């Protein structure tokens, strides 16, 4: 995603224990969408997601 100009962050269980552990997750990728993001930016992110997910 970074190579496509899309900024995301990673939350690991050490910092999001109450959320991730009950769901059995070690980490998640987080995209923080805000009111200033355009529809085009959201479409670009959604189009890029399949290539960012392994398998």
DASULSUL-V419688 format. One record per backbone hydrogen bond with DSSP energy under -0.5 kcal/mol. CO is the residue of the C=O (numbers start at 1). NH is the residue of the N-H. E is the energy in kcal/mol with one decimal. If there is no record, write none. Layout:
# DASULSUL-V419688
co nh e
CO NH E
CO NH E
This chain:
# DASULSUL-V419688
co nh e
1 4 -1.0
1 6 -2.5
2 5 -2.0
5 7 -0.6
6 8 -0.5
9 30 -3.6
10 12 -0.5
11 28 -2.2
12 15 -1.9
12 16 -1.0
16 19 -1.1
16 20 -3.0
17 21 -1.4
17 22 -0.5
20 23 -0.9
20 25 -2.2
21 24 -1.9
26 13 -2.4
28 11 -2.6
30 9 -2.4
30 32 -0.6
31 33 -1.1
34 37 -2.0
38 42 -2.0
39 43 -2.6
40 44 -2.3
41 45 -2.2
42 46 -2.7
43 47 -2.5
44 48 -1.5
45 49 -1.4
46 50 -0.6
48 51 -0.6
48 52 -0.8
49 52 -1.5
49 53 -1.0
50 53 -0.6
52 54 -0.6
